[in-house]
């Protein structure tokens, strides 16, 4: 377990970046193809990079390939599970980065690509958020606050109930 407390996800943006590294370009390309075939991400970029890290008590250096997957919030869980299950490393680095602001055209592209059958982004030009308008025949939300009870003008307190 981590000595650091885990916080709830507070991501608010309509897009996510998922980052990981692979030991070779061939591994990265194979992973990217598998992720794109499953429509877990709309796009991926990869760059050769060098890494320096601690592993099993010694300081190591390695050439790696950094992959950045571009996806939507509802695909992140499946993407994480797939990357973790198929990754060649014993302990893969898999990170999620919230992107709070995205060009509307790119957001439409993500929606059309990752959810071609029912993308609300394709129909309306934006991604639907929970709590939107209710459909026909839907019930109104239940009352969440108590009814207003008038206060005394003189004392500012609530009047006493009689009979209790």
MARKE-970741 format. One record per residue (C-alpha): residue number from 1; residue in three letters; chain; y, z, x. Coordinates in nm, 2 decimals, decimal comma. Each point is the difference from the previous one (the first is absolute). Last residue first. Layout:
BEGIN
  nr rest kette      v      w      u
 NUM  Ala     A      Y      Z      X
...
***
This chain:
BEGIN
  nr rest kette      v      w      u
 164  Unk     A   1,84   2,13  -4,69
 163  Unk     A   0,16  -0,05  -0,34
 162  Unk     A   0,34  -0,11   0,12
 161  Unk     A   0,06  -0,19   0,31
 160  Unk     A   0,30   0,11   0,20
 159  Unk     A   0,28  -0,25   0,07
 158  Unk     A   0,01  -0,16   0,35
 157  Unk     A   0,28   0,13   0,22
 156  Unk     A   0,34  -0,14   0,07
 155  Unk     A   0,17   0,33  -0,12
 154  Unk     A   0,26  -0,13  -0,25
 153  Unk     A  -0,11  -0,35  -0,05
 152  Unk     A  -0,36   0,10  -0,06
 151  Unk     A  -0,24  -0,25   0,12
 150  Unk     A  -0,15  -0,28  -0,20
 149  Unk     A  -0,37  -0,08   0,05
 148  Unk     A  -0,08  -0,35   0,13
 147  Unk     A  -0,35  -0,10  -0,05
 146  Unk     A  -0,24   0,06   0,29
 145  Unk     A  -0,04  -0,28   0,26
 144  Unk     A  -0,28  -0,24   0,07
 143  Unk     A  -0,05  -0,18  -0,34
 142  Unk     A  -0,30  -0,22   0,02
 141  Unk     A   0,04  -0,36   0,13
 140  Unk     A   0,04  -0,26  -0,27
 139  Unk     A  -0,33  -0,16  -0,11
 138  Unk     A  -0,08  -0,35   0,09
 137  Unk     A  -0,03  -0,25  -0,30
 136  Unk     A   0,18  -0,28   0,19
 135  Unk     A   0,01   0,06   0,37
 134  Unk     A   0,20   0,27   0,17
 133  Unk     A   0,28  -0,08   0,24
 132  Unk     A  -0,04   0,11   0,36
 131  Unk     A  -0,13   0,34   0,11
 130  Unk     A  -0,20  -0,13   0,29
 129  Unk     A   0,18  -0,27   0,20
 128  Unk     A  -0,04  -0,37  -0,05
 127  Unk     A   0,05  -0,23   0,30
 126  Unk     A   0,28  -0,25  -0,02
 125  Unk     A   0,05  -0,37  -0,07
 124  Unk     A  -0,11   0,04  -0,36
 123  Unk     A  -0,32  -0,20  -0,03
 122  Unk     A  -0,10  -0,04   0,36
 121  Unk     A   0,09   0,37   0,09
 120  Unk     A  -0,20   0,11  -0,30
 119  Unk     A  -0,30  -0,14   0,18
 118  Unk     A  -0,30  -0,03  -0,23
 117  Unk     A  -0,23  -0,27   0,13
 116  Unk     A   0,15  -0,06   0,35
 115  Unk     A   0,00   0,36   0,10
 114  Unk     A   0,03   0,01   0,38
 113  Unk     A   0,17  -0,34   0,05
 112  Unk     A   0,22  -0,01  -0,30
 111  Unk     A   0,11   0,36   0,05
 110  Unk     A   0,07  -0,04   0,37
 109  Unk     A   0,19  -0,33  -0,06
 108  Unk     A   0,21   0,17  -0,27
 107  Unk     A   0,08   0,28   0,25
 106  Unk     A   0,10  -0,26   0,26
 105  Unk     A   0,24  -0,16  -0,25
 104  Unk     A   0,14   0,34  -0,09
 103  Unk     A   0,09   0,09   0,36
 102  Unk     A  -0,16   0,33   0,07
 101  Unk     A   0,15   0,35   0,03
 100  Unk     A  -0,20   0,33   0,00
  99  Unk     A  -0,27  -0,12   0,25
  98  Unk     A  -0,25   0,28   0,03
  97  Unk     A  -0,20   0,00   0,32
  96  Unk     A  -0,37   0,07  -0,01
  95  Unk     A  -0,19   0,06   0,33
  94  Unk     A  -0,35  -0,06   0,11
  93  Unk     A  -0,09   0,10   0,36
  92  Unk     A  -0,38  -0,04   0,03
  91  Unk     A  -0,22   0,28   0,11
  90  Unk     A  -0,34  -0,13   0,10
  89  Unk     A   0,16  -0,34   0,06
  88  Unk     A  -0,17  -0,33  -0,12
  87  Unk     A   0,17   0,02  -0,34
  86  Unk     A  -0,20  -0,11  -0,31
  85  Unk     A  -0,02   0,32  -0,19
  84  Unk     A   0,35   0,13   0,09
  83  Unk     A   0,16  -0,34  -0,07
  82  Unk     A  -0,17  -0,03  -0,33
  81  Unk     A   0,08   0,35  -0,12
  80  Unk     A   0,37  -0,03   0,11
  79  Unk     A   0,03  -0,34  -0,18
  78  Unk     A  -0,16   0,14  -0,32
  77  Unk     A   0,24   0,29   0,00
  76  Unk     A   0,30  -0,23   0,08
  75  Unk     A  -0,06  -0,25  -0,27
  74  Unk     A   0,20   0,17  -0,28
  73  Unk     A   0,30   0,05   0,22
  72  Unk     A   0,05  -0,37   0,09
  71  Unk     A  -0,09  -0,17   0,32
  70  Unk     A   0,11  -0,12   0,34
  69  Unk     A  -0,25   0,05   0,28
  68  Unk     A   0,13   0,07   0,35
  67  Unk     A  -0,25  -0,06   0,28
  66  Unk     A   0,04   0,13   0,35
  65  Unk     A  -0,23  -0,17   0,26
  64  Unk     A  -0,12   0,22   0,29
  63  Unk     A   0,01   0,01   0,37
  62  Unk     A  -0,11   0,34   0,12
  61  Unk     A   0,11   0,30   0,20
  60  Unk     A  -0,18   0,34   0,00
  59  Unk     A   0,10   0,36   0,08
  58  Unk     A  -0,30   0,23   0,00
  57  Unk     A  -0,12   0,28  -0,22
  56  Unk     A  -0,21  -0,19  -0,25
  55  Unk     A   0,27  -0,26  -0,05
  54  Unk     A   0,37   0,04   0,08
  53  Unk     A   0,21  -0,31  -0,04
  52  Unk     A   0,18  -0,29   0,16
  51  Unk     A   0,01  -0,32  -0,19
  50  Unk     A   0,10  -0,36   0,09
  49  Unk     A   0,08  -0,26  -0,26
  48  Unk     A  -0,11  -0,34  -0,13
  47  Unk     A   0,16  -0,07  -0,33
  46  Unk     A  -0,13  -0,04  -0,36
  45  Unk     A   0,16  -0,09  -0,33
  44  Unk     A  -0,17   0,03  -0,33
  43  Unk     A   0,07  -0,14  -0,35
  42  Unk     A  -0,08   0,05  -0,36
  41  Unk     A  -0,21   0,31   0,05
  40  Unk     A  -0,31   0,14  -0,17
  39  Unk     A  -0,07  -0,35  -0,14
  38  Unk     A  -0,37   0,02   0,09
  37  Unk     A   0,02  -0,32   0,20
  36  Unk     A   0,32   0,12   0,16
  35  Unk     A  -0,17   0,32   0,13
  34  Unk     A  -0,30  -0,19   0,13
  33  Unk     A   0,22  -0,25   0,18
  32  Unk     A   0,22   0,27   0,15
  31  Unk     A  -0,31   0,19   0,13
  30  Unk     A  -0,14  -0,31   0,16
  29  Unk     A   0,34  -0,08   0,16
  28  Unk     A   0,03   0,36   0,14
  27  Unk     A  -0,35   0,01   0,14
  26  Unk     A   0,06  -0,34   0,17
  25  Unk     A   0,33   0,12   0,13
  24  Unk     A  -0,17   0,29   0,17
  23  Unk     A  -0,01   0,38  -0,01
  22  Unk     A   0,16   0,03  -0,35
  21  Unk     A   0,31   0,19  -0,11
  20  Unk     A   0,11   0,12  -0,34
  19  Unk     A   0,31  -0,02  -0,22
  18  Unk     A   0,02   0,00  -0,38
  17  Unk     A   0,34  -0,12  -0,13
  16  Unk     A   0,08   0,09  -0,36
  15  Unk     A   0,21  -0,15  -0,28
  14  Unk     A   0,17   0,11  -0,32
  13  Unk     A   0,16   0,31   0,16
  12  Unk     A  -0,02   0,35  -0,12
  11  Unk     A  -0,24   0,17   0,24
  10  Unk     A  -0,01   0,38  -0,03
   9  Unk     A  -0,36   0,04   0,10
   8  Unk     A  -0,09   0,36  -0,03
   7  Unk     A   0,03   0,19   0,33
   6  Unk     A  -0,28   0,09   0,24
   5  Unk     A   0,07   0,31   0,20
   4  Unk     A  -0,03  -0,04   0,38
   3  Unk     A  -0,29   0,16   0,18
   2  Unk     A  -0,20  -0,30  -0,10
   1  Unk     A  -0,36   0,06  -0,10
***
